[in-house]
Amino acid sequence: MTDQSIIEEKEPQVNQQQVQLAHQAAEGDKVARSQINVLIHPIINYQTGHFCRRFCRENKYRYRCTLEKPYINHSKEALLCEWGNASYAWMLDDLTSSRRLLQFKGTNGAGVNNYLYHIANSLPFYERWKDWRFGRKVHVPTYIQALSANAGKVFLALRAREEIPNIAQRLGQSEQQMAELCQSIVVILTQRNRLHLLDPASTVSLSDTVTDQESNQDAERGEMDIPCYDEEPELREAKQKLHRVWNKLSLVEQYIMEAMLIDELDASDVLYALRKLNISIKPGVAAEDTSRQQLYYFRRKTLARLADLMAEA
């Protein structure tokens, strides 16, 4: 085998067809653009649903969701929520911009969808979306960044009113190091008359009218944070699924689950209640003859049935 052939084998494989498609789309070719949009649709559709659900907050109670799989089904008379479609448009613009498509090299045989998938699942993409979603764009001064590698992150954490122990844990540093860095940031901002840069951004309504009394009350208690309903989408979906399958259990099964797992009642208390209500949990066995072992077996069997229903839902 010649040296030339060895070099050719070591050279990364380039997906020229996908590179050509990306460059044609970047140059404005309508057919190529359409193909890129088809490739990117599942990625954007998933991320839109994922991000929107995480920051939906009170919108789900006020508006009709425009996601492909609506978060909560409202009546058709409710106003449409703007964030689903707007997020989709923002992601499409960010991921398929000409600059980004021209950066695609197709190395190791990668396709455009693989390239855009990794970008869409990156932390910078998530942060850019949050910047757009909440209208935040914070510039970290260069003299702050020059203090240390973590100075920019600590600066943003101070703006977010994070505690020093939390900052230290997140960055993997000691509390003393973080306290010293925070002090250095405050000192240099004070020297430059820029301490106000640590004030968090606030939203002021120019349309809502409030009385003088309400204004005074707001001034007395200060600016309050907006309550965050940032529950993990997976956990929320699991709760909704559990709610749907729960009604498929019998009333006796529901009672046993609630009494023993939610209320954490002792088995003797549950058996006493079953005897008082004359409820049998095993065919051929009277309520007064039900044993503790039979009750635990009934609970395990109900849990297994509930797990099967959750898997089928």
C-alpha positions as CSV (number, residue, x, y, z in Angstrom):
1,M,0.0,0.0,0.0
2,T,1.4,3.3,-1.0
3,D,1.8,6.4,1.2
4,Q,-0.7,8.2,-1.0
5,S,-3.4,5.6,-0.5
6,I,-2.8,5.6,3.3
7,I,-3.3,9.4,3.3
8,E,-6.5,9.1,1.3
9,E,-7.9,6.5,3.7
10,K,-7.2,8.7,6.7
11,E,-8.8,11.7,5.1
12,P,-12.3,12.2,6.6
13,Q,-15.2,11.3,4.3
14,V,-17.1,14.3,3.0
15,N,-20.7,14.2,2.2
16,Q,-20.5,16.3,-1.0
17,Q,-24.1,15.9,-1.9
18,Q,-25.3,17.3,1.4
19,V,-22.7,20.1,1.3
20,Q,-24.0,21.1,-2.1
21,L,-27.5,21.1,-0.8
22,A,-26.6,23.3,2.1
23,H,-24.7,25.8,-0.1
24,Q,-27.6,25.9,-2.6
25,A,-30.0,26.6,0.1
26,A,-27.7,29.3,1.5
27,E,-27.6,31.0,-1.9
28,G,-31.5,31.1,-2.0
29,D,-32.3,28.1,-4.2
30,K,-36.1,27.5,-3.5
31,V,-35.9,23.7,-4.1
32,A,-32.9,23.3,-1.8
33,R,-34.5,25.5,0.8
34,S,-37.6,23.4,0.7
35,Q,-35.6,20.2,1.2
36,I,-33.8,21.8,4.2
37,N,-37.1,22.8,5.7
38,V,-38.4,19.2,5.4
39,L,-35.2,17.8,7.1
40,I,-35.2,20.3,9.9
41,H,-39.0,20.2,10.7
42,P,-38.9,17.2,13.1
43,I,-36.0,18.8,15.1
44,I,-37.7,22.2,15.3
45,N,-41.1,20.7,16.1
46,Y,-39.7,18.7,19.0
47,Q,-37.6,21.6,20.4
48,T,-40.5,24.0,20.1
49,G,-42.7,21.7,22.1
50,H,-39.9,21.1,24.7
51,F,-39.0,24.7,25.2
52,C,-42.5,26.1,25.2
53,R,-43.8,23.6,27.7
54,R,-40.9,24.4,30.1
55,F,-41.7,28.2,30.0
56,C,-45.4,28.1,29.3
57,R,-46.3,29.2,32.8
58,E,-49.7,31.0,33.0
59,N,-50.1,31.1,29.2
60,K,-51.6,27.6,29.2
61,Y,-54.6,28.9,31.2
62,R,-55.2,31.9,29.1
63,Y,-54.6,31.0,25.5
64,R,-55.1,28.1,23.0
65,C,-51.9,26.2,22.4
66,T,-50.6,26.2,18.8
67,L,-48.1,23.4,19.2
68,E,-48.6,20.3,17.1
69,K,-49.4,18.4,20.3
70,P,-51.2,21.1,22.3
71,Y,-50.2,21.4,25.9
72,I,-53.8,21.9,27.1
73,N,-56.8,21.7,24.9
74,H,-58.8,24.9,25.2
75,S,-62.1,25.7,23.5
76,K,-61.8,27.1,19.9
77,E,-63.1,30.4,21.2
78,A,-59.9,31.0,23.2
79,L,-57.3,33.3,21.7
80,L,-54.3,31.6,20.0
81,C,-51.0,31.6,21.9
82,E,-48.3,33.4,19.9
83,W,-45.2,31.7,21.4
84,G,-45.5,28.3,19.7
85,N,-45.5,29.6,16.1
86,A,-43.1,32.4,17.0
87,S,-40.6,29.9,18.5
88,Y,-40.8,27.7,15.4
89,A,-40.1,30.7,13.2
90,W,-37.2,31.8,15.4
91,M,-35.6,28.3,15.4
92,L,-36.1,28.0,11.6
93,D,-34.4,31.3,11.1
94,D,-31.5,30.5,13.5
95,L,-30.8,27.0,12.2
96,T,-31.2,27.6,8.5
97,S,-29.5,31.0,8.1
98,S,-27.2,31.4,5.2
99,R,-24.2,31.9,7.4
100,R,-24.9,28.7,9.3
101,L,-25.5,26.6,6.2
102,L,-22.3,27.8,4.6
103,Q,-20.4,26.6,7.7
104,F,-21.5,23.0,7.1
105,K,-18.6,20.9,5.9
106,G,-20.1,17.4,5.7
107,T,-17.2,15.8,7.4
108,N,-17.3,12.1,8.4
109,G,-20.2,11.7,6.0
110,A,-22.5,13.8,8.2
111,G,-25.8,15.1,6.7
112,V,-27.3,18.5,7.1
113,N,-29.9,17.1,9.6
114,N,-27.1,15.7,11.8
115,Y,-25.3,19.0,11.8
116,L,-28.4,21.0,12.6
117,Y,-29.6,18.4,15.2
118,H,-26.4,18.9,17.3
119,I,-26.8,22.7,17.1
120,A,-30.5,22.5,18.1
121,N,-29.6,20.4,21.2
122,S,-26.7,22.5,22.3
123,L,-26.7,24.8,25.4
124,P,-25.8,27.9,23.3
125,F,-28.9,27.4,21.1
126,Y,-31.0,27.0,24.3
127,E,-29.6,30.2,25.7
128,R,-30.1,32.1,22.5
129,W,-33.7,31.0,22.4
130,K,-34.2,32.2,26.0
131,D,-32.6,35.5,25.1
132,W,-35.1,36.0,22.3
133,R,-38.0,34.6,24.4
134,F,-37.5,36.9,27.4
135,G,-36.0,39.8,25.6
136,R,-32.7,39.6,27.5
137,K,-29.3,40.3,26.0
138,V,-26.7,41.0,28.7
139,H,-23.2,42.1,27.7
140,V,-20.5,41.1,30.1
141,P,-17.8,43.9,30.1
142,T,-14.4,42.9,28.9
143,Y,-12.7,44.1,32.1
144,I,-15.0,41.6,34.0
145,Q,-14.1,38.8,31.6
146,A,-10.4,39.5,32.1
147,L,-10.6,38.8,35.9
148,S,-10.8,35.0,35.4
149,A,-12.2,32.3,33.2
150,N,-15.4,32.1,35.3
151,A,-15.8,35.8,35.9
152,G,-18.4,36.2,33.1
153,K,-20.5,33.3,34.5
154,V,-20.3,34.7,38.0
155,F,-21.3,38.2,36.7
156,L,-24.4,36.7,35.2
157,A,-25.1,34.7,38.3
158,L,-24.9,37.9,40.5
159,R,-27.4,39.6,38.1
160,A,-29.7,36.7,38.6
161,R,-29.4,37.1,42.4
162,E,-27.9,33.6,42.9
163,E,-26.3,32.7,46.2
164,I,-22.5,32.2,46.4
165,P,-22.8,28.5,47.5
166,N,-25.0,27.8,44.5
167,I,-22.6,29.5,42.2
168,A,-19.6,27.6,43.7
169,Q,-21.4,24.3,43.3
170,R,-22.5,24.9,39.7
171,L,-19.0,26.0,38.7
172,G,-17.1,23.3,40.7
173,Q,-15.2,25.9,42.8
174,S,-14.8,26.6,46.5
175,E,-17.1,29.1,48.2
176,Q,-14.1,31.1,49.2
177,Q,-12.8,31.4,45.6
178,M,-16.3,32.5,44.5
179,A,-16.7,35.0,47.3
180,E,-13.4,36.6,46.4
181,L,-14.3,36.7,42.7
182,C,-17.7,38.3,43.6
183,Q,-16.0,40.9,45.7
184,S,-13.5,41.7,42.9
185,I,-16.4,42.1,40.5
186,V,-18.3,44.5,42.8
187,V,-15.1,46.5,43.5
188,I,-14.2,47.0,39.9
189,L,-17.8,47.9,38.9
190,T,-17.9,50.4,41.8
191,Q,-14.6,52.0,40.7
192,R,-16.0,52.4,37.2
193,N,-19.4,53.7,38.4
194,R,-21.0,50.7,36.8
195,L,-22.5,48.9,39.8
196,H,-25.9,49.2,38.2
197,L,-25.0,46.6,35.7
198,L,-25.7,44.0,38.4
199,D,-29.3,45.1,38.7
200,P,-31.6,42.5,37.1
201,A,-33.7,43.4,34.1
202,S,-37.3,44.4,34.9
203,T,-40.3,44.7,32.8
204,V,-42.5,47.8,33.1
205,S,-46.0,47.9,31.7
206,L,-46.9,51.0,29.7
207,S,-50.5,49.9,29.1
208,D,-51.8,48.8,32.5
209,T,-53.3,51.5,34.6
210,V,-52.9,51.3,38.4
211,T,-54.1,53.5,41.2
212,D,-51.8,55.6,43.3
213,Q,-52.5,53.2,46.2
214,E,-51.5,50.2,44.2
215,S,-48.3,52.0,43.1
216,N,-47.4,52.9,46.7
217,Q,-48.0,49.3,47.8
218,D,-45.8,48.0,45.0
219,A,-43.1,50.5,45.9
220,E,-43.2,49.4,49.6
221,R,-42.8,45.7,49.0
222,G,-40.3,46.2,46.2
223,E,-40.1,44.5,42.8
224,M,-41.2,40.9,43.2
225,D,-40.1,38.0,41.1
226,I,-42.6,36.4,38.7
227,P,-43.5,33.0,40.0
228,C,-41.9,30.3,38.0
229,Y,-43.8,27.1,37.0
230,D,-40.7,25.5,35.5
231,E,-41.7,21.9,36.0
232,E,-39.9,19.4,33.9
233,P,-42.0,18.6,30.8
234,E,-41.3,14.8,31.2
235,L,-42.7,14.9,34.8
236,R,-45.7,17.0,33.7
237,E,-46.5,14.6,30.9
238,A,-46.2,11.6,33.2
239,K,-48.6,13.2,35.6
240,Q,-51.1,13.8,32.8
241,K,-50.7,10.2,31.6
242,L,-51.3,8.9,35.2
243,H,-54.4,11.0,35.5
244,R,-55.8,9.5,32.3
245,V,-55.1,5.9,33.3
246,W,-56.1,6.3,36.9
247,N,-59.8,6.2,36.1
248,K,-59.3,2.7,34.5
249,L,-58.6,1.3,38.0
250,S,-61.6,0.1,40.0
251,L,-62.8,2.1,43.0
252,V,-61.3,-0.4,45.4
253,E,-58.0,-0.3,43.6
254,Q,-58.0,3.5,43.7
255,Y,-58.8,3.4,47.4
256,I,-56.0,1.0,48.3
257,M,-53.4,3.0,46.3
258,E,-54.5,6.3,47.8
259,A,-54.6,4.9,51.4
260,M,-51.3,3.0,51.3
261,L,-49.1,5.0,49.0
262,I,-50.4,8.6,49.1
263,D,-51.8,8.8,52.7
264,E,-49.3,6.2,53.9
265,L,-51.8,4.5,56.1
266,D,-50.8,1.4,58.0
267,A,-52.1,-1.9,56.6
268,S,-54.1,-2.5,59.8
269,D,-56.0,0.8,59.3
270,V,-56.8,-0.1,55.7
271,L,-58.0,-3.6,56.7
272,Y,-60.2,-2.1,59.4
273,A,-61.8,0.3,56.9
274,L,-62.4,-2.6,54.4
275,R,-64.1,-4.6,57.1
276,K,-66.2,-1.7,58.2
277,L,-67.3,-1.1,54.6
278,N,-67.6,-4.9,54.0
279,I,-65.4,-4.7,50.9
280,S,-63.6,-7.8,49.7
281,I,-60.5,-7.6,47.7
282,K,-60.2,-11.4,46.9
283,P,-63.0,-13.5,45.4
284,G,-64.3,-16.0,47.9
285,V,-62.7,-14.3,50.9
286,A,-65.0,-12.2,53.1
287,A,-63.9,-8.7,54.1
288,E,-63.5,-9.7,57.7
289,D,-61.3,-12.6,56.8
290,T,-58.9,-10.6,54.6
291,S,-55.3,-10.8,55.9
292,R,-52.4,-8.4,55.8
293,Q,-50.6,-10.6,53.3
294,Q,-53.5,-10.6,50.9
295,L,-53.7,-6.8,51.2
296,Y,-50.0,-6.4,50.2
297,Y,-50.5,-8.8,47.4
298,F,-53.5,-6.8,46.1
299,R,-51.4,-3.7,46.3
300,R,-48.5,-5.2,44.3
301,K,-51.0,-6.5,41.7
302,T,-52.6,-3.1,41.3
303,L,-49.2,-1.4,41.0
304,A,-48.3,-3.9,38.2
305,R,-51.6,-3.2,36.4
306,L,-51.1,0.5,36.7
307,A,-47.6,0.2,35.2
308,D,-49.0,-1.8,32.3
309,L,-51.7,0.9,31.7
310,M,-49.0,3.6,31.8
311,A,-46.9,1.7,29.3
312,E,-49.9,1.3,26.9
313,A,-51.0,5.0,27.2
